[in-house]
Amino acid sequence: MYSIKEAFYSLQGEGAQAGRPSIFCRFSGCNLWNGKETHRFDSLCQFCDTDFIGVDGQNGGKFKQAKTLALHLDALWPNDQSDKYVVFTGGEPALQLDAALILAMKEMGYVIGIETNGTKPLPDGIDWICVSPKTADELVIQQGHELKLVYPQSHLNPNKYTHLDFDTFYLQPMDQSHLPKDRISPESTLKQTLNYCLANPKWRLSLQTHKILEID
């Protein structure tokens, strides 16, 4: 059984694949969530801006079979168009993404990406791995295509990750618009991120362009 919060077709807004037409499949649930309805402020990562509870989002639902879910997602892709790309995200997609669903998507011609917090093992067959650390715990996934760190996080120093085997390292300014007033930094997170990238050229700037464009 797969529990999907939402699924939609849009442009990737972040990181190395920014601007790429993609189907996004957001799984319900996250291993860093403490189970409270106020998950955005009480989850272990403490700044979550994503609703991953339930299956009531656009094109959400529960799917018993991988093939059924794959057909549901494929219906979102433009008719007769190639270059199919699907991004599994969450919550934490590693809790549900499995070999059966990967195979079903591959059979339909999809390149498969994942956006994960890196704390759970991943099945084989994923073509693009983006890890976004959220806690100080050691990452289970220590290699991939991009590591994308939301910045600043007082408990996470970017230097902790530069030895890992990723093609590209991104810093992404923390979006503070959804945070309670007592958690908002007095200094712009964008300015802090720009300054860090300029002083540490291994890191590249990632912006949430989908929010700038006001698209999903």
Secondary structure, DSSP 4 states (H G I P E B T S, - for coil): -EEEEEEEEEE--SGGGTT-EEEEEEES--TT--S-TTHHHHSTTS------SSS-STT-EEESSHHHHHHHHHTTSPTT----EEEEESS-GGGT--HHHHHHHHHTT-EEEEEE-S-S---TT-SEEEE---SSSPPS--EEEEEEEEE-BTTB-GGGTTTSEEEEEEEEE---TTS-GGG--SS-HHHHHHHHHHH-TTEEE---HHHHHT--
